[in-house]
Amino acid sequence: MEDLNELTDLFLQCKTCYEYFVFDVFEQAYFAERGLHQPKRCKNCRNGANSGDSNENESKQTTVTCASCGVETTVPFKPRKAVFCKLCYTQGRDVSTEE
């Protein structure tokens, strides 16, 4: 392990939020002792990514209307074409065959 006096704080850019964060000498020593690489994400982004925060996932949900049966549902993306509810999708319904 390197002597703490030989290390200096590093300013790294987070790969997720692009903010700069300090990788201080104590963290560097901790990572070095365990054979870990320097972090690529700030503490906030690391904690958020590991927590499985459901609020983050909920905010990415989009409410849509099924193109086949008209029921309202949510999808985890912004659709660019017709979207089907789970039931219609699994039954293979097609908009062109339904009237």
C-alpha positions as CSV (number, residue, x, y, z in Angstrom):
1,M,0.0,0.0,0.0
2,E,1.1,3.5,-0.8
3,D,1.9,5.9,2.0
4,L,-0.9,8.4,2.4
5,N,1.6,11.2,2.2
6,E,2.4,10.2,-1.4
7,L,-1.2,10.4,-2.5
8,T,-3.1,13.5,-3.5
9,D,-6.9,14.0,-3.9
10,L,-8.1,13.3,-7.4
11,F,-10.9,15.1,-9.2
12,L,-12.8,12.5,-11.4
13,Q,-15.8,13.0,-13.7
14,C,-18.8,10.8,-13.0
15,K,-19.7,8.6,-16.0
16,T,-23.4,8.8,-15.1
17,C,-24.1,12.5,-14.1
18,Y,-20.9,14.0,-15.6
19,E,-20.3,16.0,-12.3
20,Y,-16.8,16.1,-10.9
21,F,-16.2,14.4,-7.5
22,V,-13.2,14.1,-5.2
23,F,-11.6,10.7,-4.8
24,D,-9.7,11.6,-1.7
25,V,-6.5,10.0,-0.3
26,F,-8.4,7.9,2.2
27,E,-10.7,6.4,-0.4
28,Q,-7.7,5.8,-2.7
29,A,-5.9,3.9,0.1
30,Y,-9.1,1.9,0.8
31,F,-9.5,1.0,-2.9
32,A,-5.8,0.1,-3.2
33,E,-5.8,-2.2,-0.2
34,R,-8.6,-4.2,-1.8
35,G,-7.2,-4.2,-5.3
36,L,-10.1,-2.1,-6.7
37,H,-9.9,0.3,-9.6
38,Q,-10.7,4.0,-9.0
39,P,-14.5,4.6,-9.2
40,K,-16.1,5.7,-12.4
41,R,-19.2,7.1,-10.7
42,C,-19.7,9.6,-7.8
43,K,-21.1,8.3,-4.5
44,N,-24.6,9.5,-5.3
45,C,-24.8,7.7,-8.6
46,R,-23.1,4.6,-7.1
47,N,-25.6,4.5,-4.2
48,G,-28.6,5.1,-6.6
49,A,-27.5,2.4,-9.0
50,N,-27.1,-0.2,-6.2
51,S,-30.3,0.6,-4.3
52,G,-32.7,-0.4,-7.0
53,D,-34.7,2.8,-6.2
54,S,-38.2,2.2,-7.5
55,N,-39.0,5.9,-7.7
56,E,-36.4,6.2,-10.4
57,N,-38.0,3.4,-12.4
58,E,-41.5,4.7,-11.9
59,S,-40.5,8.1,-13.3
60,K,-39.5,6.4,-16.6
61,Q,-42.9,4.8,-17.0
62,T,-45.1,6.1,-19.8
63,T,-48.9,5.8,-19.8
64,V,-50.2,4.5,-23.2
65,T,-53.4,3.1,-24.7
66,C,-53.3,-0.4,-26.1
67,A,-53.6,-0.2,-29.9
68,S,-55.7,-3.3,-30.0
69,C,-58.2,-3.2,-27.1
70,G,-58.0,0.4,-26.0
71,V,-57.1,-0.4,-22.3
72,E,-54.8,2.1,-20.6
73,T,-51.4,0.6,-19.5
74,T,-47.8,1.7,-18.8
75,V,-44.6,0.9,-20.5
76,P,-41.0,1.5,-19.3
77,F,-40.1,3.5,-22.5
78,K,-41.4,6.3,-24.8
79,P,-43.1,4.5,-27.6
80,R,-42.6,5.5,-31.3
81,K,-45.2,3.2,-32.7
82,A,-48.3,1.2,-31.7
83,V,-48.1,-0.4,-28.2
84,F,-50.1,-3.3,-26.9
85,C,-51.2,-4.2,-23.4
86,K,-49.7,-7.4,-21.9
87,L,-52.8,-9.5,-22.7
88,C,-53.0,-8.4,-26.3
89,Y,-49.3,-8.8,-26.8
90,T,-49.2,-12.3,-25.4
91,Q,-52.2,-13.3,-27.4
92,G,-50.6,-11.9,-30.6
93,R,-53.5,-9.6,-31.4
94,D,-53.0,-7.3,-34.4
95,V,-54.6,-3.9,-34.9
96,S,-55.3,-4.6,-38.5
97,T,-57.3,-7.8,-37.7
98,E,-59.5,-6.2,-35.0
99,E,-62.5,-4.0,-35.7
